[in-house]
Amino acid sequence: MHIKANHKKILLYCLAILAFTNCGGGGGGGASSLPIEPNNTGIISNKNPIQGINPSPQIKNPEKKEKDSMQPEDDNKKNNSQINADNPKVPVIKEPIRATIVKPTFTNRPIFDDYDTDKIPSDNKNINGHDQIVAIMDSDFLTHKQELEKKYENIDILKKYSSNPAPNQSLHGERVLDIMTENTKFKIVAASIGEKLGDKIFVAPSLELYKDIFKKFGDQKVKVINQSWGVDNNKDIKEFDKYKSFLLPTQLVGGEIKEIVEPYDAAEKRGEELLKFYSKSVDDGGLFVWANGNHANDGSLLYNPSIQAQLPVRNPSLEKGWISVIGVKEKDSISLVDPNSNYYAYKHYPNRLAYPGLAARRAISASGDGLASANGTLGSSYAAPRVARAATLVASKFPWMTNSQVRETLFTTTDEPELVYDHNGNLLDHNGNIDETKNTRYRLNTPSSRYGWGILNTQRALKGPGAFLEDLLKVDYNNYTDHILYFQARIPENQESYFENDIKGDRALRKSGKGRLHLTGTNTFGMTTQIDEGTLDIYKQHAANINVNKNGTLILHNNAFIGSISIFDDHTIVGADVTNNGVVKLDGKKATIAGNYNVEENGITEIDFNSTLEVLGKATLSTSTLKVSSKDYLQANPIKKEVIHGNIDEVKVEDIKVDGMRKAIAHKENNGLIIEMSRENAAAYLENPSISSEYTATNVEKVLLDIDNKVQNNNASLEDMKRGLALIEMSKEEFKNSTYKMSGEIYASAQALTFAQAQNINRNISNHLSSLNDFKTSNYEWQGWMSGLYSKGHLKEAGYATGKTDMQGELFGIDKKINNSTQIGIAFAHSNSKAEFNRYAGQSKSESFGTSIYAKKYLKNDAYILGKLGVSKFDTKVQRDLVDINGTNTTGNIKHKDKMLSSYVEIGKHFSNFTPFIGYSQDYLKRGAFNESNAAWGINTNSKNYSNSNVFLGIRGEYTVNSYNFNSYITHSINVGNRSLNFDGKFNGTDINQHFKGINQVKNITWFGVGLTKEITPQLDIIGNIDFRFEENHKADSILSAGLQYKF
C-alpha cells in the first residue's frame, strides 16, 4: 500500500505510527505497537513518513547487545554545547543571569556562625498521593478489568471509544500502570486506546476520550496524565507543516473502516481540535507526561523526540504543562568483564534511546528499565510513569502549586547523569576518589542535549524547587507580577510549606497568600524576594535582597544570614538589603543582615530582648515600630542590652513596644540600639481595673517583688521563675482576667451568702413568731407547724463580682403554751443555697442544718417581748477557676465547714390591727480553714470568725375577714457591727501574707412582706407569705413560703 503522489490521502494504517515506546524500544513515547509482547511497530520513518509499518525487534537484556556505533559524547566535553530548545543553533548561557543590583561588600567582619541544624525543621510527612487523581492513557485496561479493580483500591477504567470494542490484549498499559502507582494511593483514571486490526496492533486516542478523562479530574488543581506513546519521525517539527495530521491520524469511532486511505485534511482537522483541547487543558492545570521515544522504525537512532513531545515548539502555550521523559539505564558497569567494578548511574543504554532534541527544555530523564513483570523489556514508556508519579506526589505535597510549578520543581531537583560509583555505592569524583560532598545534583541552569534537565530525583523534588530559572518561569504568564518574573508562592491561609533544597537561579521568589513558607536551605538565587502576604521563614543563607510589604512577615531564625560570601576576594561578604514595610521578626539568638536594613513607616521589627540583629550596613529605624519581647523573667529594676548592632539612625521612645507586663526605653549607644527593659508594676499594668482587680494586682505585685529580691540574691527557685514569667507574659486583658481568678473574693462573698441564707431562715421563723398571738387566744395548748421556702436574688457590691443566688429550705416546729402569758417553741431548719458569680469568681454552694428555740412573753397593756436562740452548721463547697504556675487555668474544688450561733430579741406592742416593734440580732459565724493546693495562685488560709449585729425597727399589720387573716409588715435593719468579710491568707508556695477582699455585709436592709392565713378548721391553718429584702436601695432577695399549722 502507498500514498498517492499528491499526498492528498493518508494511509489509514498509519494509525500504527502511534506506537508505544517502552518495552520494545520503539518510538514516540512508547514501546511499540504491541503484539502479545510489545514490539516497536508503527513508527513513521523520517525517510518516508507515510509508507507502511516497519517493525523493529524488541530489546531484551541490552547489556548483551553490541555497543551503539553512535556512542554519544559527554555533553560537558563538547565545547559546552548545551542546546537552546527554540533554536538549536544558539547555545544557551550556562551561568545564571544575575540580577543587576549593586550590593555593598564588607571585609574583616564576623561571618555568621554555624547553623543550629537541630532547630531547622523538616517536613517529613509521608506523601502517598491519596488526595490526587492521576490518569493514564495506554493500550488496554479492559482485558483484565476485574483483576485490576481488585488490585487497585481506587481505579476508574473508562469505556473504549471505538467501533472496534475488542481490547487489543496488550500488557503494555498494565506494566506502565504498575510503575506509575508504586507505593502510592492515587485515584486512577485508566483509558484504553489500544487497537488490533488483523495482525496490526496500535493505539488510536480520541478527543472524546480525552474529554472524559479530564471530567474525572473535577476541580483538582494539577491534572497529571501519563502517555507512554507517540509518533516518532526524527523530524524538526518546525519544518514539518503536516504535523497536526499525525496527532490523531485515524479514528475507529462511529463506524466501520471501509477504506484504507483518508484525506489529509480530515486528520489535520482532528489534530487542530486536539491542539485546542491540549491548550485549554494546560491552562486548566493539565500536566501531560510523554515518553520521549526509543528508536526509528528501521532501528536507527533518534535525535529528536516524538511529535507529541515537540508540540510546544509550534504551540508555546503548551509548554507549562508539557514533559517529555527520556529513558536511561539505571546502572551501567564500566568494565565489560568485571560486574563488581565501578559503574555509571543513569547513563544512556548502549543502544541508546531517543535524545530529547528540540524537547530538551521540557525534558527530564528517568530509568527506562521495566519492573520484573516486564520480562526484561525497557524503553521510555517505563521512564514516563516514573515522572508522572513524581509529579503527582509533588502536587500532593504542595497543593497550592500550579502545573508549571510542579514541572519546574521536577526539572530543578534532578541528579547529574553518568555519575560514577564504586562497587560499595560510594560516589566518586573526577579523580576516582570518594566524593565526600555526596553532591549529586544537576549543576547547570540549562538543559542537556542528551538528558534534558537531568535525572529524576523524586525524594529531592518532594523537598521543593531547587532553582528559580527564567528559562522555566517565563513559559507561564502567571509568574509575572508588575512585569517582573518570579517563582510565585501563592500559599493559602492555614497552609504551611517547606522548601528544603538549596535554591539557586537567576530569578526571584514572590510570597503571597496568607500561608507560610519555610526556606531551610542555602539560597543563592538572584533578584529581590518579595513578601506581599503571609510569612516567609529563613533559616540559613539568603543571598537576595528582600522586600517585606505591608501584609508580609519575614522571620529570621537563629544565624540566618541575608547576603552571601564571595568565593573570590578573600571571602568578602556581599551584602543584601532588607526593606521592611510589614513585619521582620528575629526568632533566635542572632541573625545578620549583611546589607542595609530600612524600616519604613508601617514597618515593625520584632526581636527578643536576649537576641541581636546585626546589620552590617545602615539601619534606618526612626519612623518605625520596634517590638521587643522577652522569654526571661524581668525585674522591676531595668536591664540594659543591645538588640540591634549597626549604624543606627535616631529612634523614638514612643515607637518601642513590648509584650506583657514590661516597659522599655531605647537609645543609641556606640551606633547600636540599646534597650532598657524592666517589669511594670502589676497594679499599674491594668487599664480601668475594678476594685477587686486592682486590689488583687497589688497582692500579686508583693509576690513579684519577693521574686525580684530572690533573683537579685541568686536564690530564686525554678518555680519562682515560672510563676513570675507566666504573669509578665500576659497581655493586659489576660492579666485582668487572671486577677479575677486570683482574687479569692468568693471566699469573702460566700460568707455574705451564708449570712443571707441564715437571715432568710430567720425571716421565716419571725413570720411564724408574729402569728403566736392567734395561738394565745385559742383553746389549745400545743401547735405544730411546718413551712417550705424558696428564694431568689443576688449578692452585689460595686467593684466585685456579682453572684446570682437561689435557696430552698424546709422548717418545722412545735409551740407550747406555758400559761396565758407565756409561749415557748422549738424549730428545726434545713436549707440549700447556691451563688453563681460572674467574672471567673466561681460558684459557692452551702447546705445548712439548724435548731432554734424561742419564747414569747405577753406583758401589760398588750406589750410583749420575744427571743430566739439558734445554732447552725454549714457545709460549704466552692468551685472556681484558678491560675497555675504556667499561667493557665485549672479548676479548684474546695470544701470547708462553718458554724453559726444566732440570737434575736424583740419588744413590741399589739394594737387592734398593727404592731410596732424594735429588735436586735447578733450572729456569730466561724468559717473553716481551706487550702487550694492544686494551683500556684490558689489560696490557703486558717479559719476566720465573723459577726453580724443588727438593730431592727418595724411595724406589722393584720386584718381578719371571716376565715382569712391578711398580714403585712415592713422592717428596717441597721448593721451596727463590723461588716467586713475580708480575710488573710497566702498564695500557695509563697511566704507573703495577703489580705483578700470580697463583698461585705451591707449596713441597711429593709424587709417588706405580705401574708395570708386561711383557717380550714379551728385547728388547721394554711399559711403563705412573700417577703422582699432590699439592700442599699436595690432588691436583693425575694422569698416565697407556704406552710401549715395545727393546734391540738
URWOTA-V827805 format. One record per backbone hydrogen bond with DSSP energy under -1.0 kcal/mol. NH is the residue of the N-H (numbers start at 1). CO is the residue of the C=O. Records with the same first field share a line. If there is no record, write none. Layout:
NH->CO ; CO
This chain:
7->4
10->262
12->260
14->11
15->12
16->13
17->14
18->15
19->17 ; 230
20->32
21->30
25->22 ; 378
29->27
30->27
31->21
34->32
41->39
51->48
56->40
64->61
65->62
77->74
78->75
82->80
90->87
92->82
101->99
106->573
117->115
119->116
124->122
132->129
134->187
135->224
136->189
137->226
138->191
145->142
148->144
149->145
150->146
151->147
152->148
156->188
158->190
162->160
163->252
175->171
176->172
177->173
178->174
179->175
180->176
181->177
182->179
184->181
185->128
187->132
188->154
189->134
190->156
191->136
193->138
194->139
195->202
197->200
200->197
202->195
204->193
210->206
211->207
212->208
213->209
214->210
215->211
216->212
220->217
223->285
225->287
226->135
227->289
229->227
230->19
239->236
240->237
243->240
245->242
246->243
247->244
262->10
264->8
267->263
268->264
269->265
270->266
271->267
272->268
273->269
274->270
275->271
276->272
277->273
278->274
279->275
280->276
281->277
282->278
283->279
284->280
285->282
286->281
287->223
288->321
289->225
290->323
291->227
292->325
296->300
299->296
306->292
307->231
310->306
311->308
313->310
314->311
315->311
318->315
319->316
321->318
322->319
323->288
324->362
325->290
326->364
328->366
329->347
332->344
334->342
341->338
343->421
344->332
345->419
346->330
347->329
352->350
355->302
359->356
360->357
362->359
363->360
364->324
365->454
366->326
368->328
370->377
374->371
375->372
377->374
378->23
379->368
381->21
382->379
384->380
387->383
388->384
389->385
390->386
391->387
392->388
393->389
394->390
395->391
396->392
397->393
398->394
401->398
406->402
407->403
408->404
409->405
410->406
411->407
412->408
415->455
416->440
418->346
421->343
422->426
425->422
428->420
429->433
432->429
435->427
438->435
442->414
448->452
452->448
453->363
454->451
455->415
456->365
461->457
462->458
463->460
464->461
468->504
473->469
474->470
476->473
479->476
480->477
481->484
484->481
486->479
487->508
489->510
490->488
491->489 ; 512
495->492
497->516
499->518
500->463
504->466
507->468
510->487
511->530
512->489
515->491
516->495
517->535
518->497
519->537
520->499
523->541
524->503
526->505
529->545
530->509
531->547
532->511
533->511
535->515
536->553
537->517
538->555
539->519
542->561
543->523
546->577
547->529
548->579
549->531
552->549
553->534
554->583
555->536
556->585
557->538
559->590
560->557
561->540
562->592
563->542
564->574
566->572
572->568
573->106
574->564
575->104
578->596
579->546
580->598
581->548
583->552
584->604
585->554
586->606
587->556
591->612
592->560
593->614
594->562
597->618
598->578
599->620
600->580
603->600
604->582
605->625
606->584
607->627
609->629
611->608
612->589
613->643
614->591
615->645
616->593
617->595
619->647
620->597
624->621
625->603
626->655
627->605
628->657
629->607
639->677
641->675
643->673
644->673
645->613
647->617
648->646
649->619
655->652
656->653
657->626
661->728
662->660
663->678
665->676
667->674
669->672
672->669
673->644
674->667
675->641
676->665
677->639
678->663
679->635
680->661
685->681
692->799
694->690
695->691
696->692
697->693
698->694
699->695
700->696
701->697
702->698
703->699
704->700
705->701
706->702
707->703
708->704
709->705
710->706
711->707
712->708
713->709
714->711
715->710
721->717
722->718
723->719
724->720
725->721
726->722
727->723
728->724
729->725
730->727
735->731
736->732
737->733
738->734
739->735
740->736
741->737
742->738
743->739
747->744
749->745
750->746
752->748
753->749
754->750
755->751
756->752
757->753
758->754
759->755
760->756
761->757
762->758
763->759
764->760
765->761
766->762
767->763
768->764
769->765
770->766
771->768
772->769
774->771
776->772
777->773
783->815
784->1046
785->813
786->1044
787->811
788->1042
789->809
790->1040
791->807
792->1038
793->805
794->1036
795->803
800->797
803->795
804->836
805->793
806->834
807->791
808->832
809->789
810->830
811->787
812->828
813->785
814->826
815->783
816->824
817->781
818->822
819->822
823->856
824->816
825->854
826->814
827->852
828->812
829->850
830->810
831->848
832->808
833->846
834->806
835->844
836->804
837->842
838->802
841->838
843->879
844->835
845->877
846->833
847->875
848->831
849->873
850->829
851->871
852->827
853->869
854->825
855->867
856->823
857->865
858->821
859->863
863->860
864->908
865->857
866->906
867->855
868->904
869->853
870->902
871->851
872->900
873->849
874->898
875->847
876->896
877->845
878->894
879->843
880->892
882->890
884->888
887->884
890->882
892->880
894->878
896->876
898->874
899->926
900->872
901->924
902->870
903->922
904->868
905->920
906->866
907->918
908->864
909->916
910->862
911->914
915->956
917->954
918->907
919->952
920->905
921->950
922->903
923->948
924->901
925->946
926->899
927->944
930->941
932->939
933->931
935->932
937->883
938->935
940->986
941->930
944->927
946->925
948->923
950->921
951->974
952->919
953->972
954->917
955->970
956->915
957->968
958->913
959->966
961->964
964->961
965->1013
966->959
967->1011
968->957
969->1009
970->955
971->1007
972->953
973->1005
974->951
975->1003
976->949
983->996
985->994
986->940
988->938
990->987
994->985
996->983
1001->979
1005->973
1006->1030
1007->971
1008->1028
1009->969
1010->1026
1011->967
1012->1024
1013->965
1014->1022
1015->963
1016->1020
1017->1020
1021->1045
1022->1014
1023->1043
1024->1012
1025->1041
1026->1010
1027->1039
1028->1008
1029->1037
1030->1006
1031->1034
1032->1004
1034->1031
1036->1029
1037->1029
1038->792
1039->1027
1040->790
1041->1025
1042->788
1043->1023
1044->786
1045->1021
1046->784
1047->1019
1048->782
